[in-house]
Amino acid sequence: MAQISPFPQHRSALAALGWEDGRNVRLETHAGDGQIEGLRSVLEQLLRQQPDVIVAAGGTVTLHTVALTRTIPIVMSASSTDPVRAGWAESYARPGGNVTGLTFANDEVVEKQLQLLKQAAPNLTHVGILHTPGNEAVGWIAERAFQAAAALGFERTLAQLGGPDEVEGVLERLRAIGADAVLVIADPIIDNLRSRIADAAGARLMATAGQLEFYAASGFLITYAPQQNAIYRRAAVFVDQILRGARPAELPIERPTKYIFTINAGTARKLGLAVSPAVLSVADEVIE
């Protein structure tokens, strides 16, 4: 069995289910270092080994894994992509193919992220929606965010970020046209750039909203995201079932049941924002 994931929590969750690396299973962790081309190369090498199951961390990894195999079982972990919309599964209840696992794809989630951003900073007027170009796994999410921002009364601008050398320039252009906030659509490239994005946005007094919980610790003003440790533990259950003979085609795809709202109070102070006590009281976590 091989695992694609930068997160060691998958290993500990599998160990709790009786799968110990080197004793009754072989675990391998592979990562593309936040680059799509590197990811494809890693996947091609991995698939030549014919693993029993692959744990794909995120929608981008799942997208490229599915493109290369429709036979080896794939367990989604922390994917924001709708597997039915993407064509990876026939339905949530009965996937019918080689993909199962967990997705936090939900049209209402991106709306909630923008609602909480507006509650934390009610004077915001213009949100930039930042995503990487050419990534099918995030394109529809960016479009959904674009529509949701309009419904909430924001002016909005779609912007693309292709790599680290573009961070300052992209945010400067957004600020120049009046954007005072940024919603970042997560993927491996953006994940690696989250601290730079937070710093560059903060320097321009732009509020930031992220889709994964660890973005808040990197300086984002707010995040609204599923509990990742719970996702890792649940993904391990899918792997356990498959290794014991279950078929991914018959394992229902699940969505997280709990989301965490985090506010970075330190970032708020740097932006000169006074987040209301009412908003702070509903946050699950406040980072000082």
Secondary structure, 3 states (H helix, E strand, C coil): CCEECCCCHHHHHHHHCCCCECCCECCCECCCCCCHHHHHHHHHHHHCCCCCCEEEECHHHHHHHHHHCCCCCEEEEEECCCCCCCCCCCCCCCCCCCEEEEECCCHHHHHHHHHHHHHHCCCCCEEEEEECCCCHHHHHHHHHHHHHHHHCCCEEEEEECCCHHHHHHHHHHHHHCCCCEEEECCCHHHHHHHHHHHHHHHHCCCEEEECCCHHHHCCCCEEEEECHHHHHHHHHHHHHHHHCCCCHHHCCCECCCCEEEEEEHHHHHHHCCCCCHHHHHHCCEEEC
